[in-house]
Amino acid sequence: MLQLLGEGCSNRELAERLFLTRKTVEHHVHNVLVKLGLRNRAEAAAYAVRHLRPERATG
């Protein structure tokens, strides 16, 4: 879910991609924000970019 938040997906888009209701997605998004100590979706997106991006291959 954090990856999709990082991509800027709305709750509606998350619900469609994950086959969940929008209400369920709202709860999950809230729980992700609380667990990570983030205030909003923008902070979640920034967190996702910093922590979920694979390292670039060198060579």
C-alpha positions in Angstrom: 0.0 0.0 0.0 2.8 2.4 0.8 4.3 1.9 -2.7 0.9 2.9 -4.2 0.7 5.9 -1.9 4.1 6.9 -3.1 2.9 6.7 -6.7 0.2 9.2 -5.8 -2.8 6.9 -6.0 -6.1 8.1 -4.6 -8.2 6.0 -2.2 -10.5 5.1 -5.1 -7.5 4.0 -7.2 -6.1 2.0 -4.2 -9.5 0.3 -3.7 -9.7 -0.7 -7.4 -6.1 -2.0 -7.5 -6.3 -3.9 -4.3 -9.9 -5.1 -4.7 -11.0 -3.5 -1.4 -13.7 -1.0 -0.5 -12.8 2.7 -0.3 -13.7 2.6 3.4 -11.2 -0.3 4.0 -8.6 1.6 2.1 -9.2 4.7 4.3 -8.6 2.7 7.4 -5.4 1.1 6.0 -4.1 4.5 4.9 -4.8 5.9 8.3 -3.0 3.0 10.0 0.0 3.3 7.7 0.3 7.0 8.5 0.0 6.4 12.3 2.4 3.5 12.3 5.1 5.5 10.5 4.4 8.7 12.4 3.4 10.6 9.3 0.9 13.5 9.1 -0.5 13.1 5.6 -0.3 11.4 2.2 2.4 13.8 1.0 4.7 12.7 3.8 3.8 9.1 3.0 4.7 9.6 -0.6 8.1 11.1 0.3 8.7 8.3 2.8 8.0 5.7 0.1 10.4 7.4 -2.4 13.1 7.4 0.2 12.7 3.9 1.7 11.1 1.8 -1.0 13.1 2.8 -4.1 15.5 0.0 -5.1 19.1 0.9 -5.2 20.4 1.8 -8.6 22.6 -0.9 -10.2 26.1 0.2 -10.9 28.1 -1.0 -13.8 
